[in-house]
Amino acid sequence: MYQVHYWQRGRIGQFILQRPMVVGHESSGIVVQVGPEVTTLQVGDRVALEPGVPCRRCMSCKTGQYNLCSEMAFAATPPYDGTLAKYYALPEDFCYKLPSNVTMEEGALVEPLSVAVHLVRQGKVQPGHSVVVFGAGPVGLLCSAVARAFGATHITVVDVQAQRLEFARNYCATSVFLLDKCASAAEDASRMRQANEFGTGADVVIEASGAEAAVHTGIHVLKPGGTFVQGGMGREEINFPITAACTKELNIRGSFRYAAGDYKLAIELISTGKVKVRDLITKIVPFEDAEGAFEEVKAGNGIKTLIAGVRS
């Protein structure tokens, strides 16, 4: 979705377009050429592309949190071009060979799945946990799937669109909840706790929508000592229910992209069938119709529209 922001607005936060930019960052591809020192890949290999290359030298990189590298060169983030092109150059260790039972289409979804893996890891989701996921878009749906793979026994997906919630129910949520736009966050949270028999509240909340109302409701629905993870990016500054967060001693964490091990685990979840990313694919359009795919995303149609590679 953030690619649509560049397409429509020319900026996201401090990242502002200064010149035309190739978009795209969720991609798979086929290796067509390798450098003389490459040892783990060969021409013809099918790979998932991790689209951000860090400096490898700063403390964040050295401790495995390379997603926090201030020198990160990330695809389709100004001034770096993205992956929606016939050819894309990437270091060997950021190309992940796909198992034989993983399709190229599934390989393209390793990127958003890795975002979800990182969010769930940030929440320290464990077997038996109750998890509430705000946002039934691709990342929110994948978060619910990863939470289930991690052993969560109760997964509630929350949204304002009934159609998306119906998809979530059939995908992997154990329950869904339609936010009442006229109710307060505390009222919605109370209804959610009662409907799902959370008792004092949920163990983990993952916020994947960026909506201020979802942040408020998420804080209120958590049990004392619970964990809140913010992944959705909405307005840069919002009001925050600080008293509830303090009096319940909540653990509040941010989540940004993915870090060490997330891509590898995402591919394993797909290859073992624990997460079925193919179910999220609404349609695949030819490269020539790429703009139409962005129109579909902007309109909120379907879940995931993929763009086929450039023809030879």
Salt bridges, closest charged atoms under 4 A:
GLU26 OE2 - HIS25 NE2 3.74
GLU26 OE1 - LYS304 NZ 2.74
ASP45 OD1 - LYS97 NZ 3.64
ASP81 OD1 - ARG19 NH1 3.78
ASP93 OD2 - ARG56 NH1 2.70
GLU106 OE2 - ARG278 NH2 2.75
GLU111 OE1 - HIS25 NE2 3.68
GLU166 OE1 - ARG169 NE 3.79
ASP188 OD1 - ARG191 NH2 2.59
ASP203 OD1 - LYS223 NZ 2.61
GLU212 OE2 - HIS216 NE2 3.69
GLU212 OE1 - ARG235 NH2 2.51
ASP262 OD2 - HIS118 ND1 2.77
ASP262 OD1 - ARG121 NH1 2.68
GLU296 OE2 - LYS283 NZ 3.69
